[in-house]
Amino acid sequence: SLAGKIPHFASVDETWSHRDREVVDECERGTDKRVNSLLSTISHAGENLACVGFEQFTSAQKILSGEHTDERTFCLLYTADGFDWKSEDALYAANPNLGVSVYLDTLKEAQQRAINIPSLQSAFRSHNLDEWISADAVWIEPQKLASCRQHGLKMEDFRFWHVGECAGGTAPDMLRPFVLGL
């Protein structure tokens, strides 16, 4: 347990992946008890909007915008929010060390894979562009689903909806298709 510790310095990494606030809270309580102590947290974005990392992100946004005042907190955010995630500008916005320790060519390749394979988009956008995404994976892009939507459909419009039904109910040896209404 971290309870009762009074460190001069504490660092908490990858707060997006913490299940709860326990580690961050104990480090904060410990550094608050000492003069000139420092608590450092660092993280990229994640998919869980209920985690301590997202809470810290939104708090930092409010401090940087002037909505909240906190003289003891230094905030620095690099994110592609506001940029088209498919653009090279988004890569530069979220990766200040691009071309030094993060290589443009490999990041562009990863970006292209995420563009081509929708299930890779959430991880790429959260881990490489520091965008908070509220889903672990995207199977089909929402824009593509929206373009297929037909309003006003009724169950009778589906060709085989009544397959497997008989006068006395549903025959157990016949499969009734599952229909998803979008």
Secondary structure, DSSP 8 states (H G I E B T S, - for coil): --TT---SEEEEE-GGG-SSSHHHHHHHHHHHTSTT-EEEEE----S-TTSHHHHHHHHHHHHHHTSS--TT--------TTS-TTSHHHHHHH-TTBTTTB-HHHHHHHHHHHHH-GGGHHHHHHHHS----S-S--SS-HHHHHHH--TT--GGGSTTTTTTEETTEE-TTS--------
